[in-house]
């Protein structure tokens, strides 16, 4: 294994842990309600709790997919797209700590985190 492959493996495992943990939180009642409240009004054509469950499944599948050689590239690409897709909810909640608590990361740090996570997903897909 090359140093690059070792780095990719470490990043894949770390991202898998993060995405599986975050995905699991989508099914815990308290955090799930908080995430449902973060769904912007424009996206409420579907019940927010359904969107939370779907995004949780996406994170779980993506996290597991990163660990399976046959699916890791597709999982990494799908997770990068996923991070772009969920950003409007993070932007909506940004700075509203009184309403969303820990899920209300200020916009600039959250945007930076999203870009870093997307870059790490791309790194895993190389």
C-alpha positions in Angstrom: 0.0 0.0 0.0 1.3 3.4 -0.9 1.1 6.4 1.5 -1.7 7.9 -0.7 -3.7 4.7 -0.3 -3.1 4.6 3.4 -4.3 8.2 3.7 -7.4 7.4 1.6 -8.2 4.4 3.8 -7.9 6.5 7.0 -10.1 9.3 5.5 -12.6 6.7 4.3 -12.9 5.1 7.7 -13.1 8.5 9.5 -15.8 9.7 7.0 -17.7 6.5 7.4 -17.8 6.8 11.1 -19.0 10.5 10.9 -21.7 9.7 8.3 -23.0 6.6 10.0 -23.1 8.4 13.4 -24.9 11.5 11.9 -27.2 9.2 9.9 -28.1 7.3 13.0 -29.0 10.6 14.8 -31.7 11.2 12.2 -33.6 8.3 13.9 -33.2 9.5 17.5 -36.3 11.4 18.5 -34.8 14.6 19.9 -32.2 15.3 17.2 -34.7 14.1 14.6 -37.2 16.8 15.7 -34.5 19.4 15.6 -33.5 18.4 12.1 -37.1 18.4 10.9 -37.4 22.0 12.2 -34.4 22.9 10.1 -36.1 22.1 6.8 -36.7 25.4 5.0 -40.3 26.3 4.3 -39.7 26.1 0.6 -38.8 22.4 0.9 -41.8 21.5 3.1 -43.8 20.0 0.1 -42.8 16.7 1.8 -43.2 16.2 5.5 -40.0 17.3 7.2 -39.8 14.0 9.2 -39.8 12.1 6.0 -37.0 14.2 4.6 -35.0 13.7 7.8 -35.5 9.9 7.6 -34.5 9.9 3.9 -31.4 12.0 4.5 -30.5 9.8 7.5 -30.7 6.7 5.2 -28.5 8.5 2.6 -25.9 9.2 5.3 -26.0 5.6 6.6 -25.8 4.1 3.1 -23.0 6.5 2.1 -21.0 5.8 5.2 -21.2 2.1 4.8 -20.6 2.4 1.0 -17.3 4.1 1.7 -16.1 0.9 3.3 -17.0 -1.5 0.5 -14.5 -1.5 -2.3 -17.1 -2.0 -5.0 -19.1 1.0 -3.9 -16.7 3.4 -2.4 -16.3 5.7 -5.4 -20.0 5.9 -6.0 -20.6 6.4 -2.3 -18.0 9.2 -2.1 -19.5 11.0 -5.1 -23.1 10.6 -3.8 -22.0 11.9 -0.4 -20.5 15.0 -2.0 -23.7 15.6 -3.9 -25.7 15.0 -0.7 -23.6 17.6 1.2 -24.5 20.2 -1.5 -28.2 19.1 -1.4 -28.6 19.5 2.4 -26.7 22.8 2.6 -29.9 24.9 2.3 -31.2 23.4 5.6 -27.9 24.3 7.3 -28.0 27.8 5.8 -31.7 28.2 7.0 -30.7 27.2 10.5 -27.4 29.1 10.6 -27.2 31.3 13.6 -30.6 30.5 15.0 -29.2 28.9 18.1 -32.3 29.8 20.1 -34.4 27.7 17.8 -32.0 24.9 16.6 -29.4 24.6 19.3 -26.3 22.8 18.3 -27.5 22.3 14.8 -27.4 26.0 14.2 -23.7 26.3 13.2 -23.0 29.9 12.0 -23.1 30.1 8.2 -19.4 30.7 7.4 -18.0 27.9 9.6 -20.7 25.5 8.3 -20.0 26.4 4.7 -16.3 25.8 5.3 -17.1 22.5 7.0 -19.2 21.4 4.0 -16.4 22.3 1.5 -13.9 20.3 3.6 -16.2 17.3 3.8 -16.9 17.5 0.0 -13.1 17.7 -0.6 -12.6 14.7 1.6 -15.3 12.7 -0.3 -13.6 13.6 -3.6 -10.3 12.5 -2.1 -11.9 9.2 -1.2 -13.2 8.8 -4.8 -9.8 9.3 -6.5 
